């Protein structure tokens, strides 16, 4: 039986397929059918919806059409990603989403990492004055206690570490509790799931901070199915992991143990697109208890169709994106610089695909400028880029979906590697 509406997923390993154009889901379905991952086909953040001029209803409807057209009969989910406000929660709940990713990054105080004792004390006083915590309850809950996380792995808070965690994440936890209350009301009794995300923080989430956030969410009655810490290393858009793999593995092992101790809940890997070197580690250590989120990588596979069938148009897109990069990169964590983009001029036709869809600098350029391409860009005759792009993808649908399927075969296969 085909399931035209999304379901809650629970503690089953899951994979989020972002589809910025609304055309890639049949390719996602084809890749997912070869695995036991529970897919999330409708997934888009509010930021992406604004940049692509799509509504929550648009995202949901495109996924549902693909599910029906491909006769997909297993459970699938719908992720309202990176929600920051109660209005965002209500809008996506009304559209039928079932998985809600709370993003309290605006309430995370990254400066806490470098605060001295006096600043931390002032920070605690401010939190208490705002009603974030009740007087000395934090000390009663955490100081002098030993948390036996796993065999040989225990965590304890001293006062500086406790105050640092509280100042850094206290308001973020409170904000998530407010979003959870809004979601409960908006859902009207329908089942739903919550993910807590702090992955867009500036510095990695330590094991102590992970423990603190999870326990404080639970203490406030926020039931969540997954949590996305800011892992060590760099998770940049559209490119592989940058960092020490051995250190990443050791860190993931600790985060997995904390998730089992405080939950159980799944660990979620955001900016998960193309992180091929860490997938085997993440899959092996998390087992069933994982969620991976991707987005822009499907859009890049759509551009791969363009460069294969209409190089002049692809070159137009490249030049337009080069002009938009300085503006569009502002909200992303990237290593590609404006100087790098300047050096990407004058690429020969035969090198276009490799330079802009395979190598890091070009991939990041084309990734972050998608909103401008889809809503602002026009060719020399005034025809919107989006219109031309969609026409190419519809004409070459088989090629497009083959590219998408093979791309995600690699993602999913590495997550399942022994």
Secondary structure, DSSP 8 states (H G I E B T S, - for coil): ----S-----SS-EEE---SSS--HHHHHHHHTTS--EEEEEEEEHHHHHHHT--HHHHHHHHHHHHHHTT--S-EEEEEEEE-SHHHHHHHHHTT--EEEEE-GGG--GGGGG--HHHHHHHHHHHHHTTSS-TTHHHHHHBT-EEEEETTEEEEB-HHHHHHHHHHHHHHHHHHHHHHHHHHHHHTT---EEEEE-TTSSS---HHHHHHHHHHHHHTT---SEEE---SSB--TTS--BS-HHHHHHHHHHHHHHHHHH---EEEESS-TT-HHHHHHHHHHHTTSEEEE--HHHHHHHHHHHHHH-HHHHHHHHHHHHHHHHHHGGGS--S--HHHHHTTTT--GGGHHIIIIISHHHHHHHHHTHHHHHHT-B-TTS-BHHHHHHHHHHHTHHHHHHHHHHHHHHHHHHHT--
